[in-house]
Amino acid sequence: MLNIAVAGLGEVGRYLISVFQEQGHNIVAVDQDAASVQRVEELYDIQTLVGNVTHMNTLGQLEPASLDLFIAVTESDTTNLLSAVMAKNLGVGKTVCRVAHRDLIDNPTGYLHNFMGVDLVINPDLLAARQAENFIRTTSAQFVTSLADNQIMFVVFELTADAAVTDKLIRDLKMPPDTVIAGLVRDHELIRPAGTDLLISGDRVLLFCRSTQFNAVEKLFSPDRSSVNTRVTILGAGDIGLYLARSQDEAGFAQTTLIEADRDICESISGQLKSVTVLNGDSTRLEFLMEEHIGDSDLFVATTRNDEVNLLSCLLARDLGVKRTASMVHKPDYAKIFEKLGIDYPISPRMFAAKEIVRFIRAVEISHTVPVENGKAEIIEMVAVENSRITQNTIRELTLPRGTQIVAAKSGDKVYFPQADDVIYPNSQVIIFTEPANRRYVESLSRKRLFSYGS
C-alpha cells in the first residue's frame, strides 16, 4: 500500500484516483479549484485538499516526507514541474508530472526519467504520436504492444500463403537479431514453438523484437507487399501531425499526404517535407476529399485539436473507401463514442499519459501484465532483485516451468535478449512470456526473492 498525492483533478487525475483506490492505496487529492475537489469528494472516499501545490503551505499539509508518490497533472506545465521539484526536495519518495509543451520535453519517447530531479516527466502529445506511429507502421500486424520503455515490441502476425516465412521450418528462418518467436496459435491452440516446427498459412505467430527491427520483421511475416504502394493520409499539422509526417518522410515506405486547414502553416512546412504531399483544405468538405482522392488511402489519421473535426473527417474518409482510421480524442469520455461509430483506433493523449503513469507506478510496486490471445498466454514485466538467484545463476539453472520463458531484459538504457547460459543483470526489467497456468508460480518468485515487484 502506497501513500499517494494527486495534484490536478481533471480527467487524468480522476482516472488515476479510480485506479489507485481500486488497488487499495492511501490517496490525498488536491486542486486549487474548490468545485473540482467537491466533485472528487462526491465520487471517492478519500482525503482532499483545496490549495495551490506550488505554495509551501499547501505542500506542507500533504506531509511530503510521508508520501511514496507525488503526481502533478494540472493543466499548467509550470505548476506541474515546479510542484514536482519542490515535493522531491521536501522528501517525497518518487515524483511524476505531466507537461504539454515540447519546449519542456523534446524527447521522441514522450517521457524523461530523472529530469530536474523529477522521476518521470510525461508529454501526452508525444506519447499519442508514438501510438499513432505504431498504428501506421504495424498495419499488417494483428496485435502490437510496446515494452521496456518502447524499446521492445510484442507482435502477433497471422501468416498468409504469400508471407516469406510460410511453409518454412523455424530453424531455417533468417530473422533479424534479437527476434524471438515465443508461441504459435494453430486451430485456436497455443503451441510452444520448436526449431523443427513448420510455419503454415493461418498460423498466428507471437514474437518479440527490438522496436528498431520491426520493419525487417514485418517483411518476413506479413504478406508480400512489394507491389503495393501503401497510402497514408494525416489530418492536421500540429505537433502530433507534423511528428507523424516527418516520421513518414524519413521512413519513405508509404505515399503520405498531410492535410492542413491553415494556408500559412502549409507554406511554412511544405519545404521541410521531401516526400510528403501537403494539401491546404477543409477535411470536413466531402468535395475536397473526393477531389484529392482521399478515399484511395489505406490509412487516415486525424490529429487536430478539434474532436468533432477529427470524427467527421474520419467518417467521411471511411465512407469514401479508406480501409482503417485513427483519431486523436482530446476528451477521453468521447473515446468509446468514436469506437462505436467505427473509428478503428481512438487515441486519447491524456489517457495514454495516465496509463503511462500507472505503468510507472506498477514498476515500483507490482508487475505489469499483458494478456495475449484472449488469455492463452501472458506477458509479465518484473524487476530482478540484486543478489537474488536470477542475478547469480544462469537461466538454464533456474527452475522455470514449461511454458514460461524469460524473453528479454532492460538494464538502464541497455536492452538485451538473454540466452540459456546468461545471467540477468541486477535491477533489470525482465520480460517473461508465460502460460496462465504458471502465472501464480511466476508471481511467487518474488517471495523467493528471485524477482521483486519493486525497483
Secondary structure, DSSP 8 states (H G I E B T S, - for coil): --EEEEE--SHHHHHHHHHHHHTT-EEEEEES-HHHHHHHHHH--SEEEES-TTSHHHHHHT-GGG-SEEEE--S-HHHHHHHHHHHHHTT-SEEEEE---TTT---TTSEEEEETTEEEEE-HHHHHHHHHHHHHHTTT-SEEEEETTTTEEEEEEE--TTSTTTT-BGGG----TT-EEEEEEETTEEE---TT-B--TT-EEEEEEEGGGHHHHHHHHS---TT---EEEEE--SHHHHHHHHHHHHH-SSEEEEEES-HHHHHHHHTT-SSEEEEES-TT-HHHHHHTTGGG-SEEEE--S-HHHHHHHHHHHHHTT-SEEEEE-SSGGGHHHHHHTT-SEEE-HHHHHHHHHHHHHHHHHS-EEEEETTTTEEEEEEEE-TTSGGGTS-GGGS---TTEEEEEEEETTEEE---TT----TT-EEEEEE-GGGHHHHHHTTTTTSEES--
